[in-house]
Structures are given as C-alpha cells and as structure tokens.
Amino acid sequence: MPGLNLATLSPAERDAISAKRSECLERYRQALELACQIHAQRRDKGKGWRMWAERELAVRPELEQEARKKLNRLMKGAGGDGDRN
C-alpha cells in the first residue's frame, strides 16, 4: 500500500485523522503517567506492591496493556531491585 498523502484528503478526513491521533497520544500519555505513578509508589507499598499494582492497572482497563508494558520497561531499568520489595 502506498504512503498516505494527507494533501489528497478532504478537510473532514484530515480532521478525523488529527482527532484520532490526538486521542491516541492522550491515551499514551495517560498510560505512561499511570506506569510512572505505580513505579514511583512501589517501595511505599512494601511486599504487597505487586497486588496493589495489579489493582491499579485493573481500574483502568483501557490503559492496562500499554501501562503494563511501560511499567515492565521501568522495572527492567530499575537496577534489578524489582523483586526485593
């Protein structure tokens, strides 16, 4: 499939693409924020932090998959202390 040329689309089609892009970027930002909040609070939660994190993720099912991916990346970069608390 050839590349999409926005110039050939109608203004309504370009607006629809722009709206969808904005929606996706906002959802991405929210998932990143959720992952960062969970990561930052994990030490305060003690040994039960994983159960707490699962509950926090389950509350936002629309963000859960993306936030989980980001949280896993954050944990890998945490210097190996992911299982200590």
DSSP file (Angstrom, degrees, kcal/mol; ACC not computed):
  #  RESIDUE AA STRUCTURE BP1 BP2  ACC     N-H-->O    O-->H-N    N-H-->O    O-->H-N    TCO  KAPPA ALPHA  PHI   PSI    X-CA   Y-CA   Z-CA
    1    1 A M              0   0    0      0, 0.0     3,-0.1     0, 0.0     0, 0.0   0.000 360.0 360.0 360.0 127.8    0.0    0.0    0.0
    2    2 A P        -     0   0    0      0, 0.0     3,-0.1     0, 0.0     0, 0.0  -0.238 360.0 -81.1 -67.0 161.0    1.5    3.4   -1.0
    3    3 A G        -     0   0    0      1,-0.1     2,-0.5     2,-0.0     0, 0.0  -0.217  47.8-105.2 -61.4 150.3    2.0    6.0    1.7
    4    4 A L        -     0   0    0     -3,-0.1     2,-0.7     1,-0.0    -1,-0.1  -0.663  27.7-156.1 -80.7 125.4   -0.9    8.2    2.8
    5    5 A N    >   -     0   0    0     -2,-0.5     3,-1.6     1,-0.1     4,-0.3  -0.892   3.7-164.3-104.8 106.3   -0.8   11.7    1.4
    6    6 A L  G >  S+     0   0    0     -2,-0.7     3,-1.3     1,-0.3    -1,-0.1   0.777  84.8  68.2 -61.6 -26.3   -2.8   14.0    3.7
    7    7 A A  G 3  S+     0   0    0      1,-0.3    -1,-0.3    -3,-0.1     7,-0.0   0.768  96.0  54.4 -65.9 -24.1   -2.9   16.6    1.0
    8    8 A T  G <  S+     0   0    0     -3,-1.6    -1,-0.3     2,-0.1    -2,-0.2   0.545  94.1  90.1 -86.9  -6.2   -5.1   14.5   -1.2
    9    9 A L  S <  S-     0   0    0     -3,-1.3    -3,-0.0    -4,-0.3     0, 0.0  -0.508  83.7-105.4 -89.5 158.0   -7.7   14.0    1.6
   10   10 A S     >  -     0   0    0     -2,-0.2     4,-2.4     1,-0.1     5,-0.2  -0.374  34.2-107.8 -73.2 159.6  -10.7   16.2    2.2
   11   11 A P  H  > S+     0   0    0      0, 0.0     4,-2.5     0, 0.0     5,-0.2   0.872 121.6  54.3 -56.3 -36.6  -10.5   18.6    5.2
   12   12 A A  H  > S+     0   0    0      2,-0.2     4,-2.1     1,-0.2     5,-0.1   0.905 108.9  47.6 -64.8 -40.7  -13.1   16.4    7.0
   13   13 A E  H  > S+     0   0    0      2,-0.2     4,-2.2     1,-0.2    -1,-0.2   0.900 112.4  48.9 -67.4 -40.6  -10.8   13.3    6.5
   14   14 A R  H  X S+     0   0    0     -4,-2.4     4,-2.5     1,-0.2    -2,-0.2   0.901 110.9  50.8 -64.5 -40.3   -7.7   15.2    7.7
   15   15 A D  H  X S+     0   0    0     -4,-2.5     4,-2.5    -5,-0.2    -2,-0.2   0.892 109.3  50.9 -64.0 -39.0   -9.7   16.5   10.8
   16   16 A A  H  X S+     0   0    0     -4,-2.1     4,-2.3     2,-0.2    -2,-0.2   0.910 111.5  47.4 -64.7 -42.3  -10.8   12.9   11.6
   17   17 A I  H  X S+     0   0    0     -4,-2.2     4,-2.5     2,-0.2    -2,-0.2   0.911 112.6  49.6 -64.5 -42.3   -7.2   11.7   11.4
   18   18 A S  H  X S+     0   0    0     -4,-2.5     4,-2.4     2,-0.2    -2,-0.2   0.897 110.6  49.8 -63.8 -40.9   -6.0   14.5   13.5
   19   19 A A  H  X S+     0   0    0     -4,-2.5     4,-2.3     2,-0.2    -1,-0.2   0.913 112.0  47.8 -64.8 -42.6   -8.7   13.8   16.1
   20   20 A K  H  X S+     0   0    0     -4,-2.3     4,-2.5     2,-0.2    -2,-0.2   0.903 111.0  51.4 -64.9 -40.9   -7.8   10.1   16.2
   21   21 A R  H  X S+     0   0    0     -4,-2.5     4,-2.5     1,-0.2    -2,-0.2   0.920 110.4  48.7 -61.8 -43.9   -4.1   11.0   16.5
   22   22 A S  H  X S+     0   0    0     -4,-2.4     4,-2.2     1,-0.2    -1,-0.2   0.903 110.9  50.8 -62.9 -41.1   -4.8   13.3   19.5
   23   23 A E  H  X S+     0   0    0     -4,-2.3     4,-2.2     2,-0.2    -2,-0.2   0.918 111.8  47.2 -62.3 -44.4   -6.9   10.6   21.1
   24   24 A C  H  X S+     0   0    0     -4,-2.5     4,-2.4     1,-0.2    -2,-0.2   0.904 111.5  50.2 -65.3 -42.1   -4.1    8.1   20.8
   25   25 A L  H  X S+     0   0    0     -4,-2.5     4,-2.4     2,-0.2    -1,-0.2   0.882 110.6  50.0 -64.8 -37.8   -1.5   10.5   22.1
   26   26 A E  H  X S+     0   0    0     -4,-2.2     4,-2.4     2,-0.2    -2,-0.2   0.915 110.9  48.5 -66.5 -42.9   -3.6   11.3   25.1
   27   27 A R  H  X S+     0   0    0     -4,-2.2     4,-2.4     2,-0.2    -2,-0.2   0.903 111.6  50.7 -63.7 -40.4   -4.2    7.6   25.9
   28   28 A Y  H  X S+     0   0    0     -4,-2.4     4,-2.4     2,-0.2    -2,-0.2   0.922 110.5  49.1 -60.6 -45.6   -0.4    7.0   25.5
   29   29 A R  H  X S+     0   0    0     -4,-2.4     4,-2.4     1,-0.2    -2,-0.2   0.905 111.6  48.9 -62.1 -42.3    0.3    9.9   27.9
   30   30 A Q  H  X S+     0   0    0     -4,-2.4     4,-2.4     2,-0.2    -1,-0.2   0.894 111.1  49.6 -65.3 -40.3   -2.2    8.6   30.5
   31   31 A A  H  X S+     0   0    0     -4,-2.4     4,-2.5     2,-0.2    -2,-0.2   0.910 111.8  48.8 -65.1 -42.0   -0.7    5.1   30.3
   32   32 A L  H  X S+     0   0    0     -4,-2.4     4,-2.4     2,-0.2    -2,-0.2   0.915 111.5  49.7 -63.0 -43.0    2.8    6.4   30.8
   33   33 A E  H  X S+     0   0    0     -4,-2.4     4,-2.3     2,-0.2    -2,-0.2   0.910 110.8  49.5 -62.5 -43.2    1.6    8.5   33.7
   34   34 A L  H  X S+     0   0    0     -4,-2.4     4,-2.5     2,-0.2     5,-0.2   0.930 111.7  48.4 -62.1 -46.1   -0.1    5.5   35.3
   35   35 A A  H  X S+     0   0    0     -4,-2.5     4,-2.6     1,-0.2    -2,-0.2   0.913 112.2  48.9 -61.2 -42.8    3.0    3.3   34.9
   36   36 A C  H  X S+     0   0    0     -4,-2.4     4,-2.5     2,-0.2    -1,-0.2   0.884 110.3  51.0 -65.8 -38.5    5.3    6.0   36.4
   37   37 A Q  H  X S+     0   0    0     -4,-2.3     4,-1.8     2,-0.2    -2,-0.2   0.931 112.4  46.2 -64.1 -45.1    3.0    6.5   39.4
   38   38 A I  H  X S+     0   0    0     -4,-2.5     4,-0.9     1,-0.2    -2,-0.2   0.934 113.8  48.9 -62.9 -45.2    2.9    2.8   40.1
   39   39 A H  H >< S+     0   0    0     -4,-2.6     3,-0.6     1,-0.2     4,-0.4   0.909 111.8  48.7 -61.1 -42.9    6.7    2.6   39.7
   40   40 A A  H 3< S+     0   0    0     -4,-2.5     3,-0.3     1,-0.2     4,-0.2   0.816 115.9  43.0 -68.6 -30.3    7.3    5.6   42.0
   41   41 A Q  H 3X S+     0   0    0     -4,-1.8     4,-1.2     1,-0.2     3,-0.4   0.489  85.2  95.4 -95.1  -3.5    5.0    4.2   44.7
   42   42 A R  T << S+     0   0    0     -4,-0.9     4,-0.5    -3,-0.6     3,-0.3   0.857  83.7  50.5 -61.9 -36.5    6.1    0.6   44.7
   43   43 A R  T >4 S+     0   0    0     -4,-0.4     3,-0.9    -3,-0.3    -1,-0.2   0.864 106.9  54.9 -69.4 -34.2    8.6    1.0   47.6
   44   44 A D  T 34 S+     0   0    0     -3,-0.4    -1,-0.2    -4,-0.2    -2,-0.2   0.775 102.8  58.4 -67.1 -25.2    6.0    2.7   49.8
   45   45 A K  T >< S-     0   0    0     -4,-1.2     3,-0.8    -3,-0.3    -1,-0.2   0.585  94.1-156.5 -84.3 -10.7    3.6   -0.3   49.3
   46   46 A G  G X   -     0   0    0     -3,-0.9     3,-1.5    -4,-0.5    -1,-0.2  -0.313  56.5 -17.9  71.8-152.4    6.1   -2.8   50.7
   47   47 A K  G 3  S+     0   0    0      1,-0.3     3,-0.5     2,-0.1    -1,-0.2   0.732 133.9  59.1 -65.4 -23.7    5.9   -6.5   49.9
   48   48 A G  G <>  +     0   0    0     -3,-0.8     4,-2.0     1,-0.2    -1,-0.3   0.188  70.0 111.4 -89.6  17.8    2.3   -6.3   48.6
   49   49 A W  H <> S+     0   0    0     -3,-1.5     4,-2.9    36,-0.6    -1,-0.2   0.840  70.7  57.4 -65.1 -32.5    3.1   -3.8   45.9
   50   50 A R  H  > S+     0   0    0     -3,-0.5     4,-2.3     2,-0.2    -1,-0.2   0.917 108.1  46.1 -65.9 -41.5    2.5   -6.2   43.1
   51   51 A M  H  > S+     0   0    0     -3,-0.2     4,-2.0     2,-0.2    -1,-0.2   0.915 114.0  49.3 -64.7 -41.8   -1.0   -6.9   44.2
   52   52 A W  H  X S+     0   0    0     -4,-2.0     4,-2.4     1,-0.2    -2,-0.2   0.923 110.2  51.0 -61.0 -44.4   -1.6   -3.2   44.6
   53   53 A A  H  X S+     0   0    0     -4,-2.9     4,-2.4     1,-0.2    -2,-0.2   0.895 107.5  53.0 -62.2 -40.8   -0.2   -2.6   41.2
   54   54 A E  H  X S+     0   0    0     -4,-2.3     4,-2.3     1,-0.2    -1,-0.2   0.896 110.0  48.3 -61.4 -40.1   -2.5   -5.2   39.6
   55   55 A R  H  X S+     0   0    0     -4,-2.0     4,-1.5     2,-0.2    -2,-0.2   0.913 110.6  51.1 -66.3 -41.6   -5.5   -3.5   41.2
   56   56 A E  H  X S+     0   0    0     -4,-2.4     4,-0.5     1,-0.2    -2,-0.2   0.904 113.0  45.6 -62.5 -40.8   -4.3   -0.1   40.0
   57   57 A L  H >< S+     0   0    0     -4,-2.4     3,-1.0     1,-0.2     6,-0.2   0.887 109.0  55.4 -68.4 -39.2   -4.0   -1.4   36.4
   58   58 A A  H 3< S+     0   0    0     -4,-2.3    -1,-0.2     1,-0.3    -2,-0.2   0.779  97.4  64.2 -66.7 -26.3   -7.3   -3.2   36.5
   59   59 A V  H 3< S+     0   0    0     -4,-1.5    -1,-0.3     1,-0.3    -2,-0.2   0.783 107.5  43.2 -67.0 -25.9   -9.1    0.1   37.4
   60   60 A R    XX  +     0   0    0     -3,-1.0     3,-2.0    -4,-0.5     4,-1.4  -0.618  67.1 166.6-119.1  70.0   -8.1    1.5   34.1
   61   61 A P  H 3> S+     0   0    0      0, 0.0     4,-0.5     0, 0.0    -1,-0.1   0.794  75.6  60.3 -59.0 -28.5   -8.7   -1.4   31.6
   62   62 A E  H 34 S+     0   0    0      1,-0.2     4,-0.2    -3,-0.1   -31,-0.1   0.712 117.5  31.0 -71.3 -18.2   -8.4    1.0   28.6
   63   63 A L  H <> S+     0   0    0     -3,-2.0     4,-3.1    -6,-0.2     5,-0.3   0.507  93.8  97.0-110.6 -10.3   -4.8    1.8   29.7
   64   64 A E  H  X S+     0   0    0     -4,-1.4     4,-2.6    -7,-0.2     5,-0.2   0.878  83.5  45.4 -55.4 -50.5   -3.8   -1.5   31.3
   65   65 A Q  H  X S+     0   0    0     -4,-0.5     4,-1.8     1,-0.2    -1,-0.2   0.937 118.7  40.9 -62.2 -48.7   -2.0   -3.2   28.4
   66   66 A E  H  > S+     0   0    0      1,-0.2     4,-2.0     2,-0.2    -1,-0.2   0.907 116.5  49.6 -67.4 -41.6    0.1   -0.1   27.5
   67   67 A A  H  X S+     0   0    0     -4,-3.1     4,-2.8     1,-0.2    -2,-0.2   0.882 108.6  53.8 -64.9 -38.0    0.7    0.9   31.1
   68   68 A R  H  X S+     0   0    0     -4,-2.6     4,-2.5    -5,-0.3    -1,-0.2   0.911 107.9  50.2 -63.0 -42.2    1.9   -2.7   31.9
   69   69 A K  H  X S+     0   0    0     -4,-1.8     4,-1.9     2,-0.2    -2,-0.2   0.926 113.4  45.4 -60.5 -45.1    4.4   -2.6   29.0
   70   70 A K  H  X S+     0   0    0     -4,-2.0     4,-2.4     2,-0.2    -2,-0.2   0.895 111.7  51.7 -67.7 -40.0    5.8    0.7   30.2
   71   71 A L  H  X S+     0   0    0     -4,-2.8     4,-2.6     2,-0.2    -1,-0.2   0.909 108.3  52.1 -62.8 -42.1    5.9   -0.5   33.8
   72   72 A N  H  X S+     0   0    0     -4,-2.5     4,-2.1     1,-0.2    -1,-0.2   0.904 109.9  49.1 -61.3 -40.7    7.8   -3.6   32.8
   73   73 A R  H  X S+     0   0    0     -4,-1.9     4,-1.5     2,-0.2    -2,-0.2   0.909 111.1  49.8 -64.3 -41.3   10.3   -1.4   30.9
   74   74 A L  H  < S+     0   0    0     -4,-2.4    -2,-0.2     1,-0.2    -1,-0.2   0.907 110.1  50.8 -63.0 -40.8   10.7    0.8   34.0
   75   75 A M  H ><>S+     0   0    0     -4,-2.6     3,-1.4     1,-0.2     5,-0.5   0.880 106.7  53.7 -66.5 -37.7   11.2   -2.3   36.2
   76   76 A K  H ><5S+     0   0    0     -4,-2.1     3,-0.5     1,-0.3    -1,-0.2   0.844 110.8  47.4 -64.4 -32.0   13.9   -3.6   33.9
   77   77 A G  T 3<5S+     0   0    0     -4,-1.5    -1,-0.3     1,-0.2    -2,-0.2   0.373  86.6  93.4 -88.1   5.1   15.7   -0.3   34.2
   78   78 A A  T X 5S-     0   0    0     -3,-1.4     3,-0.5    -4,-0.1    -1,-0.2   0.365 104.8-105.3 -82.9   6.4   15.4   -0.3   38.0
   79   79 A G  T < 5 -     0   0    0     -3,-0.5    -2,-0.1     1,-0.2    -3,-0.1   0.754  67.3 -63.3  79.1  23.0   18.8   -1.9   38.5
   80   80 A G  T 3 <S+     0   0    0     -5,-0.5     3,-0.4    -4,-0.2    -1,-0.2   0.557 106.9 113.4  82.9   8.1   17.5   -5.3   39.5
   81   81 A D    X>  +     0   0    0     -3,-0.5     3,-0.9     1,-0.2     4,-0.7   0.230  39.7 110.3 -95.8  17.0   15.6   -4.4   42.7
   82   82 A G  T 34 S+     0   0    0     -7,-0.3    -1,-0.2     1,-0.2     3,-0.1   0.781  82.5  37.7 -61.8 -29.2   12.2   -5.2   41.1
   83   83 A D  T 34 S+     0   0    0     -3,-0.4    -1,-0.2     1,-0.1    -2,-0.1   0.440  96.2  81.2-103.6  -0.3   11.6   -8.3   43.3
   84   84 A R  T <4        0   0    0     -3,-0.9    -2,-0.1     1,-0.2    -1,-0.1   0.834 360.0 360.0 -75.7 -31.4   13.1   -7.1   46.6
   85   85 A N     <        0   0    0     -4,-0.7   -36,-0.6    -3,-0.1    -1,-0.2   0.418 360.0 360.0-105.4 360.0   10.1   -5.1   47.7
